[in-house]
Amino acid sequence: MLGGLGNIVDMMKSAKDIQARMATYQEEVANMRFDAETGGGAVRVTVDGKFRMIDIKIEPSALEDGELLEDLIKSATNAAGVRVKETLKEKLTEVTGGLNIPGLENMLPG
């Protein structure tokens, strides 16, 4: 009876469902912790799912070279951020059932 209009209504319901599940997953990931280390463990960084640095551990031996230490911190922080983004992509795949929705991945933070 509604024909094409019924399909549009169904698609809108599906989109709302995906949006609600994505919000749940984003909150779940926001509360997770992601670790990365560089320099053979000389620098270890922990970030949360919102890409905020929560903790940093620096081995005393890494303090000897300031420039190297800066690079190690940046590298570890970036690596932890990559882990956050990968987890968000996995959750997005779960939400969409593997359906590739153009532009949806671009909405992920980071």
Residue frames relative to the residue before (quaternion, step in Angstrom):
aa qw qx qy qz dx dy dz
M 1.0000 0.0000 0.0000 0.0000 0.00 0.00 0.00
L 0.7508 0.3540 -0.2153 0.5144 3.59 0.85 -0.90
G 0.2621 -0.8067 0.4949 0.1887 3.57 1.21 -0.39
G 0.8530 -0.0209 0.0614 0.5178 3.56 -0.82 -1.08
L 0.6054 0.5702 -0.3547 0.4273 3.57 1.09 -0.66
G 0.6224 0.5403 -0.3330 0.4580 3.58 1.07 -0.73
N 0.6357 0.5225 -0.3210 0.4688 3.57 1.05 -0.77
I 0.6393 0.5202 -0.3233 0.4649 3.58 1.01 -0.79
V 0.6382 0.5183 -0.3216 0.4698 3.58 0.97 -0.83
D 0.6504 0.5082 -0.3129 0.4699 3.60 0.96 -0.86
M 0.6506 0.5104 -0.3149 0.4658 3.59 0.96 -0.84
M 0.6475 0.5104 -0.3217 0.4656 3.60 0.98 -0.79
K 0.6311 0.5139 -0.3326 0.4764 3.60 1.03 -0.75
S 0.6482 0.5120 -0.3160 0.4667 3.58 0.96 -0.86
A 0.6473 0.5192 -0.3181 0.4586 3.57 0.96 -0.86
K 0.6499 0.5024 -0.3203 0.4718 3.60 0.97 -0.79
D 0.6342 0.5244 -0.3238 0.4668 3.56 1.04 -0.79
I 0.6483 0.5046 -0.3114 0.4777 3.59 0.94 -0.88
Q 0.6482 0.5240 -0.3161 0.4531 3.58 0.95 -0.87
A 0.6665 0.4969 -0.3040 0.4652 3.59 0.92 -0.86
R 0.6705 0.4823 -0.3047 0.4743 3.59 0.93 -0.86
M 0.6302 0.5284 -0.3400 0.4561 3.59 1.02 -0.74
A 0.6277 0.5271 -0.3393 0.4616 3.60 0.98 -0.76
T 0.6350 0.5228 -0.3214 0.4692 3.58 1.02 -0.80
Y 0.6793 0.4863 -0.2870 0.4686 3.57 0.90 -0.94
Q 0.6321 0.5284 -0.3430 0.4512 3.59 0.98 -0.77
E 0.6453 0.5055 -0.3170 0.4770 3.57 1.00 -0.78
E 0.6339 0.5317 -0.3201 0.4614 3.57 1.00 -0.86
V 0.6868 0.4666 -0.2811 0.4812 3.59 0.88 -0.95
A 0.6045 0.5747 -0.3575 0.4201 3.61 1.02 -0.74
N 0.7141 0.4416 -0.2461 0.4843 3.58 1.11 -0.67
M 0.5490 0.6068 -0.3974 0.4154 3.58 1.28 -0.06
R 0.3041 -0.7201 0.5921 0.1958 3.55 -1.33 0.33
F 0.1228 -0.7889 0.6016 0.0251 3.55 -1.03 0.88
D 0.1668 -0.8024 0.5709 0.0500 3.55 -0.75 1.12
A 0.0598 0.7515 -0.6570 0.0072 3.50 -1.29 0.54
E 0.0964 -0.7899 0.6028 0.0581 3.53 -1.12 0.65
T 0.1310 -0.7715 0.6190 0.0658 3.51 -1.26 0.57
G 0.7673 0.3530 -0.2564 0.4700 3.51 -1.29 0.23
G 0.6375 -0.5473 0.3319 0.4288 3.55 1.02 0.76
G 0.7289 -0.4077 0.2255 0.5017 3.56 1.13 0.64
A 0.4082 0.7247 -0.4683 0.2981 3.59 1.26 0.12
V 0.7724 0.1222 -0.0705 0.6193 3.57 1.16 -0.66
R 0.0241 -0.7782 0.6272 -0.0209 3.55 -0.90 1.01
V 0.0904 -0.8034 0.5885 -0.0045 3.55 -0.78 1.10
T 0.1253 -0.7529 0.6411 0.0804 3.55 -1.14 0.74
V 0.0342 -0.7747 0.6314 0.0035 3.55 -0.92 0.99
D 0.4199 -0.6683 0.5362 0.2991 3.54 -1.25 0.33
G 0.7212 -0.4689 0.3139 0.4017 3.55 -1.32 0.04
K 0.6418 0.4619 -0.3320 0.5143 3.56 1.30 0.06
F 0.5461 -0.6626 0.3524 0.3722 3.54 1.34 0.44
R 0.4675 0.6553 -0.4632 0.3707 3.61 1.16 0.45
M 0.4372 -0.6821 0.5155 0.2790 3.57 -0.94 0.87
I 0.2214 -0.7906 0.5651 0.0810 3.53 -0.81 1.11
D 0.8075 -0.0361 0.0818 0.5831 3.55 0.98 -0.87
I 0.0428 -0.7650 0.6411 0.0437 3.54 -1.26 0.50
K 0.0981 -0.7665 0.6338 0.0343 3.54 -0.99 0.91
I 0.0579 -0.7948 0.6041 -0.0096 3.56 -0.87 1.01
E 0.3878 -0.7042 0.5491 0.2286 3.54 -0.81 1.06
P 0.5937 -0.6027 0.3945 0.3587 3.62 -0.96 0.79
S 0.6257 0.5568 -0.3479 0.4213 3.62 1.00 -0.72
A 0.6340 0.5456 -0.3321 0.4359 3.61 1.16 -0.55
L 0.5854 0.6131 -0.3613 0.3885 3.59 1.22 -0.34
E 0.5379 0.6727 -0.3813 0.3358 3.58 1.24 -0.32
D 0.7798 0.2239 -0.1048 0.5752 3.59 1.08 -0.72
G 0.3450 -0.7931 0.4700 0.1760 3.56 -0.21 1.33
E 0.6699 0.4970 -0.3096 0.4565 3.59 0.87 -0.88
L 0.6478 0.5045 -0.3148 0.4762 3.56 0.96 -0.86
L 0.6349 0.5352 -0.3276 0.4508 3.58 0.96 -0.84
E 0.6336 0.5264 -0.3277 0.4626 3.59 0.95 -0.85
D 0.6705 0.4981 -0.2936 0.4649 3.57 0.92 -0.91
L 0.6503 0.5185 -0.3143 0.4577 3.57 0.99 -0.82
I 0.6447 0.5126 -0.3207 0.4678 3.57 0.99 -0.81
K 0.6604 0.4992 -0.3112 0.4667 3.59 0.89 -0.90
S 0.6682 0.5169 -0.2971 0.4451 3.54 0.91 -0.94
A 0.6735 0.4862 -0.2958 0.4718 3.59 0.90 -0.89
T 0.6464 0.5158 -0.3191 0.4629 3.58 0.98 -0.82
N 0.6618 0.4987 -0.3017 0.4714 3.58 0.94 -0.87
A 0.6448 0.5217 -0.3215 0.4568 3.59 0.98 -0.83
A 0.6429 0.5028 -0.3230 0.4791 3.60 1.00 -0.78
G 0.6325 0.5335 -0.3236 0.4590 3.59 1.04 -0.77
V 0.6141 0.5352 -0.3387 0.4709 3.58 1.06 -0.73
R 0.6408 0.5217 -0.3258 0.4594 3.59 1.00 -0.77
V 0.6132 0.5298 -0.3452 0.4734 3.58 1.05 -0.73
K 0.6872 0.4914 -0.2882 0.4508 3.57 0.79 -1.03
E 0.6351 0.5226 -0.3315 0.4623 3.61 0.98 -0.78
T 0.6510 0.5059 -0.3128 0.4717 3.58 0.99 -0.82
L 0.6385 0.5164 -0.3259 0.4684 3.57 1.00 -0.79
K 0.6376 0.5187 -0.3247 0.4680 3.61 1.00 -0.77
E 0.6326 0.5233 -0.3293 0.4664 3.59 1.00 -0.81
K 0.6618 0.4970 -0.3029 0.4725 3.56 0.94 -0.88
L 0.6237 0.5382 -0.3339 0.4581 3.57 1.03 -0.78
T 0.6387 0.5166 -0.3212 0.4712 3.58 1.01 -0.80
E 0.6284 0.5243 -0.3292 0.4710 3.59 1.04 -0.75
V 0.6680 0.5180 -0.2980 0.4435 3.56 0.91 -0.94
T 0.7654 0.3705 -0.1937 0.4893 3.57 0.86 -0.96
G 0.4274 -0.7085 0.4635 0.3171 3.58 1.24 -0.08
G 0.6805 -0.4899 0.2761 0.4698 3.56 1.16 0.60
L 0.4581 0.6810 -0.4456 0.3575 3.57 1.28 -0.02
N 0.3158 -0.7546 0.5485 0.1731 3.57 -0.78 1.04
I 0.0427 -0.7913 0.6096 -0.0223 3.56 -0.40 1.27
P 0.4300 -0.7346 0.4574 0.2574 3.60 -0.40 1.21
G 0.8266 0.2360 -0.1957 0.4719 3.55 -0.97 0.97
L 0.5317 0.6525 -0.4129 0.3479 3.61 1.17 -0.37
E 0.6563 0.5115 -0.3182 0.4543 3.59 0.96 -0.82
N 0.6126 0.5637 -0.3449 0.4336 3.59 1.13 -0.61
M 0.6122 0.5619 -0.3464 0.4353 3.58 1.23 -0.33
L 0.5113 0.6411 -0.4245 0.3838 3.58 1.26 -0.19
P 0.5025 -0.6456 0.4715 0.3291 3.58 -1.02 0.69
G 0.7026 0.4624 -0.3350 0.4247 3.52 -1.29 0.29
